[in-house]
Amino acid sequence: MQLRAPAILIAARSHGETAVIARLFTEKSGVAAAYVAGGRGRQLRPVVIPGNLVEAEIRAKSDSQLPFARLELARSRGPWLTEPLPAAAIAWTCALTASVLPERSPYPSLYQALSALLDAICNAPSARGWAPALASYEVLLLREMGYGGAKPEIAGLEQALEILRASEALIARYLLADTRADVLAARSLLMQRLERMA
């Protein structure tokens, strides 16, 4: 396996003293797990943050081997991680995507939607600007996995919250039923913060 492409870093788990196992979501190759040497070191720690857009070079000698990755930061989401609501939204969308998508299966529409959602979270003046995109992303993810219907028409924050509330049971039942980690805890935190706005 040899791949060089822009990727959204959707998960990072510590491995050994300084390394990280990263899950990278690319448009044409889907999700790939890769070993990032020094991922917890001073130089790469700001790069290996879920939500960041990176230029990834992924290499493996065989299909049975965990690939190695070299990452260069293309766009950082780090500044928004100090803001409670954007940080919760980034954490939830990345955790959901990392938990649901199978490896090496391309989902170009999901990649584009996630990229646009993360941009909206970081650039909109408030959650009113990105909550409809979040609701649409969850519905799209359900649809791509075979459990959803048509794209909803969302007029504003209240309607987005209604769709987010309705999606929770479907996500828990169909997408996260076999997940060992409590991914829904990130969603609960996000929903608590969004409900305060309404």
C-alpha positions in Angstrom: 0.0 0.0 0.0 1.3 3.4 -1.0 -0.8 6.5 -0.7 -0.2 10.2 -0.7 -3.4 12.3 -0.2 -5.1 15.0 1.9 -6.7 13.3 4.9 -8.9 14.3 7.8 -7.4 12.9 11.0 -10.4 11.4 12.7 -8.8 9.5 15.6 -5.5 9.1 17.4 -4.6 6.5 20.0 -1.3 6.5 21.9 1.0 3.6 21.1 4.2 2.9 23.1 6.1 5.9 24.5 5.9 8.4 21.7 4.0 6.9 18.8 0.3 7.2 17.7 -2.0 4.9 15.8 -3.9 7.4 13.6 -7.1 6.8 11.6 -7.0 9.0 8.5 -10.0 9.6 6.2 -9.1 10.2 2.6 -11.5 11.0 -0.2 -10.5 8.2 -2.6 -9.2 5.5 -0.3 -11.5 5.9 2.7 -10.3 5.3 6.2 -6.8 4.0 6.8 -5.2 3.2 10.2 -1.4 4.0 10.3 1.5 4.1 12.7 2.8 7.6 13.2 6.3 7.6 14.8 6.8 10.4 17.2 3.1 11.3 17.1 3.1 12.4 20.7 6.4 14.3 20.4 6.8 18.0 20.5 6.8 18.5 16.7 3.8 16.2 15.8 1.6 16.7 18.8 -0.2 19.8 17.3 -0.6 17.9 14.0 -2.1 14.7 15.4 -5.4 16.2 16.6 -8.7 14.8 15.5 -10.3 17.2 13.0 -7.0 18.4 11.5 -6.6 18.3 7.7 -3.2 16.7 6.9 -1.2 15.8 3.9 -0.6 12.1 4.6 2.0 9.8 3.1 1.0 6.2 4.0 3.2 3.2 3.2 3.1 -0.5 4.0 5.2 -3.3 2.7 2.3 -5.8 2.6 -1.5 -5.7 3.1 -1.2 -7.6 6.4 1.2 -5.0 7.9 0.0 -1.8 9.7 1.1 1.0 7.5 3.5 3.8 8.5 2.4 7.4 7.9 4.2 10.7 7.7 1.9 13.7 8.3 2.2 17.4 7.4 -0.3 19.8 8.7 -2.5 21.4 6.0 -5.2 23.0 8.2 -5.4 23.0 12.0 -8.6 22.8 14.1 -6.5 23.4 17.3 -7.6 27.0 17.9 -11.3 25.9 18.1 -10.6 23.2 20.7 -10.5 25.9 23.4 -14.1 26.8 22.7 -16.5 24.4 24.4 -19.2 24.1 21.7 -16.9 23.8 18.6 -14.6 21.4 20.5 -17.6 19.2 21.4 -18.8 19.2 17.8 -15.4 18.4 16.4 -14.9 15.6 18.9 -18.3 14.1 18.2 -18.1 14.1 14.4 -14.6 12.7 14.3 -15.4 10.0 16.9 -18.6 9.0 15.1 -16.8 8.8 11.7 -13.9 6.9 13.2 -16.2 4.4 14.9 -18.6 3.8 12.0 -16.6 3.7 8.7 -14.9 0.5 7.6 -11.3 0.7 6.5 -10.3 1.1 2.9 -13.8 1.7 1.6 -14.2 5.0 -0.2 -17.0 7.3 0.8 -16.3 10.5 -1.2 -19.6 12.2 -0.3 -19.0 11.6 3.4 -15.4 12.9 3.1 -16.7 16.1 1.4 -19.5 16.5 3.9 -17.2 16.0 6.9 -14.7 18.5 5.4 -17.4 21.1 4.9 -18.9 20.5 8.3 -15.5 21.0 10.0 -15.0 24.2 8.0 -18.4 25.4 9.1 -17.8 24.6 12.7 -14.6 26.6 12.6 -15.8 29.6 10.5 -19.4 30.2 11.5 -19.9 32.9 14.1 -22.1 30.6 16.2 -23.6 27.1 16.2 -26.7 28.4 14.4 -24.4 28.5 11.3 -23.3 24.8 11.6 -25.9 22.9 13.5 -28.0 22.3 10.3 -24.8 20.9 8.6 -24.2 18.6 11.6 -27.8 17.2 11.4 -27.4 16.7 7.6 -24.1 14.9 8.2 -25.6 12.5 10.6 -28.5 11.7 8.2 -26.0 11.3 5.4 -23.9 8.9 7.4 -26.9 6.8 8.3 -27.9 6.8 4.6 -24.5 5.8 3.4 -24.4 2.9 6.0 -27.8 1.8 4.7 -30.1 3.0 7.5 -31.4 6.5 6.5 -33.7 8.2 4.2 -33.6 11.4 2.1 -31.6 14.5 3.0 -33.7 16.7 5.2 -34.6 20.4 4.6 -33.5 22.3 7.6 -34.7 25.8 8.2 -32.8 26.8 11.4 -31.5 25.7 14.7 -34.7 24.4 16.2 -35.4 22.1 13.2 -31.7 21.0 13.3 -32.1 20.1 17.0 -35.3 18.1 16.2 -33.4 16.1 13.6 -30.4 15.6 15.9 -32.7 14.3 18.7 -34.4 11.9 16.3 -31.1 10.6 14.9 -29.7 9.7 18.2 -31.7 6.5 18.6 -30.8 5.4 15.1 -27.1 6.1 15.5 -27.1 4.2 18.9 -29.0 1.3 17.5 -27.5 0.8 14.1 -24.2 2.5 13.9 -22.7 2.2 17.4 -24.3 -1.0 18.7 -21.1 -3.0 18.5 -18.8 -0.3 19.6 -16.9 -0.9 22.8 -16.0 2.8 23.5 -18.7 5.1 24.8 -18.8 7.3 21.7 -22.3 8.6 22.5 -20.8 10.4 25.5 -19.3 12.9 23.1 -22.7 13.4 21.5 -24.4 13.9 24.9 -22.0 16.6 25.8 -22.5 18.3 22.4 -26.3 18.1 22.7 -26.3 19.6 26.2 -24.4 22.5 24.9 -26.6 23.0 21.9 -29.8 22.7 23.9 -28.6 25.7 26.0 -28.7 27.8 22.9 -32.3 27.0 22.0 
